[in-house]
């Protein structure tokens, strides 16, 4: 790790790379899926064709980029290359600073949400503060203006980021053909590849069990049958208990 990572966001790097890397990857994927509920973002992602045709490759590229920044630091040579690449990719018509702030909020908030809900322990305050430090540092590295609302306050925290994120979703979540196509590709292609073969046909229902009601409504996804929800909940609880005993 570079000096940058050993500083303000070292605790966050340890959490997502060493302590709970699998939970962090799932949470990051859910954060990416969350952006499908925003019509402007869904349209941009669907227009490239890569997300619908190669969901695994697109998701992997996103994960590699984020974990490189977290693990090696924004100030490392690799980190600077990733930041430059992110600037180029998102320097296109229709991608506003507000949309970028929302995407960054999803990538920061959603992994921590998943860890809190399904990890072998909750995120500590030190880890949460470190995640916020990384969030602000990445926003600054990308050349974004001050984050909107209270999350731009130097004395702010992830509570403010998540509050702004929820408000933004309330105002902008809406069903679109692009969002539905992105969800279909991700739930069938990406998740199915991570399940045992006999369970692959259940991939969309299993994935839908991890979505909250506002996002299901935005993606026009039905609530999965109760047996599927119970199966997913029990599996995640059993996994957390196993990890807790091993920790």
C-alpha positions in Angstrom: 0.0 0.0 0.0 1.1 3.6 -0.6 1.4 6.3 2.0 -2.0 7.6 0.8 -3.7 4.3 1.7 -1.8 4.0 5.0 -3.3 7.4 5.9 -6.9 8.5 6.1 -8.5 5.4 4.5 -6.2 2.5 5.7 -9.0 1.0 7.9 -11.4 1.0 4.9 -8.8 -0.7 2.7 -8.3 -3.4 5.3 -12.0 -4.0 5.6 -12.7 -4.4 1.9 -9.5 -6.1 0.9 -8.6 -8.3 3.9 -11.4 -8.6 6.5 -14.5 -9.0 4.3 -13.5 -9.0 0.6 -16.3 -11.3 -0.6 -19.0 -9.2 1.1 -17.4 -6.1 -0.3 -17.5 -7.4 -3.8 -21.2 -8.4 -3.5 -22.0 -5.0 -2.1 -20.1 -3.2 -4.9 -22.1 -5.3 -7.4 -25.3 -4.3 -5.7 -24.2 -0.6 -5.8 -23.6 -0.9 -9.5 -27.0 -2.5 -10.0 -28.5 0.3 -8.0 -27.5 2.8 -10.6 -29.7 1.0 -13.2 -32.7 2.6 -11.4 -31.7 6.1 -12.5 -32.9 6.6 -16.1 -30.0 8.8 -17.3 -27.4 6.3 -16.0 -29.3 3.3 -17.3 -29.4 4.9 -20.8 -25.7 5.5 -20.9 -24.8 2.0 -19.7 -27.2 0.3 -22.1 -26.1 2.5 -25.1 -22.5 1.1 -24.9 -23.8 -2.5 -25.2 -21.1 -3.9 -23.0 -23.2 -4.2 -19.9 -26.0 -6.1 -21.6 -23.6 -8.3 -23.8 -20.7 -8.8 -21.3 -22.1 -8.2 -17.8 -19.3 -10.2 -16.1 -16.6 -8.3 -17.9 -18.1 -4.9 -17.2 -18.7 -5.7 -13.5 -15.2 -7.2 -13.2 -13.6 -4.0 -14.7 -15.5 -1.9 -12.3 -14.4 -4.0 -9.3 -10.8 -4.0 -10.4 -10.8 -0.3 -10.8 -12.3 0.4 -7.3 -10.1 -2.2 -5.5 -7.0 -0.8 -7.2 -7.8 2.6 -5.9 -8.6 1.4 -2.5 -5.7 -1.0 -2.2 -2.9 0.9 -3.9 -4.1 4.4 -3.2 -5.2 7.3 -5.3 -1.7 8.8 -5.3 0.0 5.6 -6.6 1.0 5.3 -10.2 -1.7 2.7 -10.8 -4.2 4.7 -8.9 -3.5 7.8 -11.1 -3.9 5.7 -14.2 -7.3 4.4 -13.0 -8.5 7.9 -12.2 -7.4 9.1 -15.6 -9.3 6.2 -17.2 -12.4 6.9 -15.2 -12.3 10.6 -16.2 -12.1 9.6 -19.9 -14.9 7.0 -19.7 -17.3 9.4 -18.0 -16.4 12.5 -20.0 -19.4 12.3 -22.3 -22.6 14.1 -22.9 -25.3 13.4 -20.3 -23.0 12.4 -17.5 -23.3 15.3 -15.0 -21.4 15.9 -11.8 -24.6 15.0 -9.9 -24.8 11.6 -11.6 -21.1 11.0 -10.8 -21.7 11.9 -7.2 -24.6 9.4 -7.1 -22.5 6.6 -8.6 -19.7 7.2 -6.1 -22.3 7.2 -3.3 -23.6 3.8 -4.4 -20.0 2.4 -4.6 -19.2 3.6 -1.1 -22.5 3.1 0.8 -23.7 -0.2 -0.7 -20.7 -2.4 0.3 -20.9 -1.1 3.8 -24.7 -1.8 3.9 -24.2 -5.4 2.8 -21.4 -5.9 5.4 -23.6 -4.5 8.1 -26.5 -6.7 7.1 -24.7 -10.0 6.2 -21.1 -9.8 7.4 -19.7 -11.6 10.4 -19.6 -8.2 12.2 -20.8 -4.7 11.6 -18.6 -1.9 10.2 -16.8 0.0 12.9 -16.9 3.8 13.2 -13.2 4.0 12.3 -13.9 2.0 9.1 -16.9 4.2 8.3 -14.9 7.3 8.8 -12.1 5.9 6.6 -14.7 5.0 3.9 -15.9 8.6 4.0 -12.3 9.9 3.6 -11.8 7.7 0.6 -15.2 8.8 -0.9 -14.2 12.5 -0.6 -10.7 11.9 -1.9 -11.9 10.0 -5.0 -14.5 12.8 -5.7 -11.7 15.3 -5.5 -9.4 13.2 -7.7 -12.1 13.0 -10.4 -12.3 16.8 -10.4 -15.9 16.9 -9.2 -17.3 20.0 -7.5 -18.3 19.9 -3.9 -20.7 17.0 -3.2 -24.3 18.2 -3.2 -26.1 18.8 0.0 -24.8 18.2 3.5 -22.3 15.5 2.4 -20.1 18.3 1.1 -19.6 19.5 4.6 -16.0 18.9 5.8 -17.6 17.8 9.1 -20.0 15.5 7.3 -20.0 11.7 7.3 -21.5 8.7 5.5 -24.9 9.4 7.2 -25.1 12.6 5.1 -24.0 10.8 2.0 -26.6 8.1 2.4 -29.3 10.6 3.2 -28.6 12.5 0.0 -28.5 9.3 -1.9 -31.9 8.2 -0.6 -33.4 11.7 -1.5 -31.8 11.5 -5.0 -33.4 8.1 -5.5 -36.8 9.3 -4.3 -36.6 12.0 -6.9 -35.1 10.1 -9.8 -35.8 6.3 -9.6 -38.1 5.3 -12.5 -38.7 2.2 -14.6 -37.0 2.2 -18.1 -36.5 -0.3 -20.8 -32.7 0.3 -20.4 -32.9 -0.4 -16.7 -34.8 -3.6 -17.2 -32.4 -4.8 -19.9 -29.4 -4.1 -17.6 -31.1 -6.0 -14.8 -31.9 -9.0 -17.0 -28.3 -9.3 -18.2 -26.8 -8.9 -14.8 -29.2 -11.2 -12.8 -29.0 -14.0 -15.4 -25.4 -13.6 -16.7 -23.4 -12.3 -13.8 -25.0 -14.0 -10.8 -25.8 -17.3 -12.5 -22.1 -17.8 -13.2 -21.4 -17.6 -9.5 -24.0 -20.2 -8.4 -23.7 -24.0 -8.5 -25.1 -25.3 -11.9 -28.4 -26.7 -10.4 -29.2 -23.3 -8.8 -28.4 -21.2 -11.9 -32.0 -21.1 -13.1 -32.9 -19.5 -9.8 -30.3 -16.7 -10.3 -32.8 -13.9 -11.1 -35.0 -14.7 -8.0 -31.9 -15.1 -5.8 -30.6 -11.8 -7.0 -34.0 -10.1 -6.6 -33.9 -11.2 -2.9 -31.0 -8.8 -2.4 -32.9 -5.8 -3.7 -35.0 -3.4 -1.6 -38.5 -2.4 -2.6 -37.7 1.0 -4.2 -35.1 -0.6 -6.4 -37.3 -3.5 -7.3 -40.0 -1.0 -8.4 -37.5 1.0 -10.5 -36.4 -2.1 -12.2 -39.9 -3.6 -12.4 -38.7 -6.7 -10.5 -41.3 -8.8 -8.7 -40.7 -9.7 -5.1 -39.3 -13.2 -5.1 -41.5 -16.1 -3.6 -41.2 -16.5 0.1 -39.3 -19.9 -0.1 -36.5 -18.2 -2.2 -36.3 -15.2 0.3 -36.1 -17.6 3.2 -33.4 -19.7 1.5 -31.3 -16.7 0.7 -31.7 -15.2 4.2 -30.8 -18.6 5.9 -27.8 -19.1 3.6 -26.4 -15.6 4.4 -27.0 -16.0 8.1 -25.3 -19.4 8.1 -22.3 -18.0 6.2 -22.0 -15.1 8.7 -22.1 -17.5 11.7 -19.4 -19.6 10.1 -17.2 -16.6 9.5 -17.9 -15.3 13.0 -16.7 -18.5 14.5 -13.6 -18.5 12.3 -12.7 -14.9 13.0 
